[in-house]
Amino acid sequence: MIVTPPDFSPVLEPRDHPAPLTFAFRGDEMLAAEGGFALAGDEACRANGIAPEATVPVGLLGGVYCRAVALPDGAPAAPGYAFRTLRSFFGIVDDGHLAVAFRGKQVAEWARTHRYCGACGSATQRMPGERAMKCAACGHAAYPRVSPAMMVLVKRGADILLARHARGPRWSALAGFLEAGESLEDAIHREVREEVGLEVKDLRYFASQSWPFPHSLMVAFTAEYAVGELRPDIIEIAEARWHAPGDALPELAPPQSVARALIEANLSR
Ligand SMILES: [Zn+2]
């Protein structure tokens, strides 16, 4: 599971560094030298037409200054460089660098989409000492958006409930975004009821993970089955089934995700 490494600290103001790491995004894709990860040094940025002023400070990773930028749709890659999906680096790059890329993607996208005030439309400026964009005209401040989402692995004795989302081939725990006004517990009861027709009890916190597609905070729990008959809603959940100890495992969520950690921690072997 990808978490922020202990040798990372956030930075709000640009730093001078002889060879900064630049995480440059175009949507869900990241720009890197072929066979590499991120852009190392200023020369790589110059080659790709990225001005240091266009980047947003992210932090220090083992003393190396890391910054990020969100490039417009259609931005080209210089010869020797390529855009690749962030997910294509899973398992190839160390998790510490991936965690910083996750953070950089969210910060850069937030900066790109908050250049103007959402209240009055005037240009915004970075607020000194805070991760915020402030409008000089009306005072409105915008902070990076984090969207909480709950994930829950439902257990019944030694069995666990796995579901396959209608959008993909992988099996996972149930998950969904919170609605305004909901607690995590409210969202768990609602989503489990809506997605598979069950009632659950005994919610237990497992772990949380920032997930930059586009800016989720996944908060994972386990819950015990209480009552109801398994009835997937078909629209969001294509299939759901109880996985018993010894059953062959289907294709699961990637090892970098909290979903995989949640499932593996609760598999009876
Ligand atoms: Zn304003």
Residues whose N, C-alpha, C, O or C-beta is under 5 A from the ligand:
A	BS01	ZN	C117 A119 C120 G121 S122 C135 A137 C138 G139 H140
